[in-house]
């Protein structure tokens, strides 16, 4: 009886060990990624899985604030996440990310040195992040509806179009959307007002910037960081503060639908915010080897060109540019020329105290009170 019980226990233990081994093996073949919505080509993940046998569990978000909330809480369960460069700087200082081992990414050599130098402003020595896609925050608009409301001389090349209260009051009739991205909206408004977009003076946010935003608020239909893509494409709104590639996607969807909606994007002549969204690895990532394989896969020129061709954002893989569709790589609003790049600005990391001021001010703007 004792011998049988020992054999039974031995069998149970062996079974549990085998199950644990199978589970561990399955975990090693699964990669958990948290990326922005509408921000990868439809076939990218399938190609990666076919090449490596690694399954990707892919979740999406639509604001840096949402991602940061998860990261600061800890134990996200993700192996790779995609913060914008200025958010990555603050998060890396908090010890959230794993320093990258570049020797595990042979394709790292494909990154454009100029782009690496640009993001080094937020990621010293390119220690924690891989530049993924380049973003500008500008104006998306329905060409025909804006012209119908403001006339043929509508200032579509200027922030006046959407930040001048008398213009926005007229555009209200056809629908206005702002990003739900306080750090970007405040920087844009401060820049428009002739102030430092990276001001460390709380009064700039609670005073001049908030005063203007509260004047604009009654004419803004909603604040959202992804809904405007379909709404522009369908003609449900006529103007939005949005991200370059998102507006280009809206324009392309309208063309494919043949619905007569003509969507355009502009980087205003006064200048605009630019940054890179960065792939980074949380320090508590469980599948780091799979994460490195995915990063190395993304750094292939043909893979990144396929992503840019779908999402309409410039990427940082130098040799991918000739593979990007001509209408994208030759578009100055996607790949800004030197003279336009000189007018672009980046965001600095602000202190937690100022962040709280901005968050409270933004809540006031969204509520309209």
Beta strands, then each sheet from edge to edge (+ up, - down):
strand 1: 30-36
strand 2: 55-61
strand 3: 80-84
strand 4: 129-142
strand 5: 176-178
strand 6: 222-223
strand 7: 239-243
strand 8: 263-266
strand 9: 273-280
strand 10: 314-315
sheet 1: 2+ 1+ 3+ 9- 4+ 7- 5- 6-
sheet 2: 2+ 1+ 3+ 9- 4+ 8-
sheet 3: 2+ 1+ 3+ 9- 4+ 10-
end
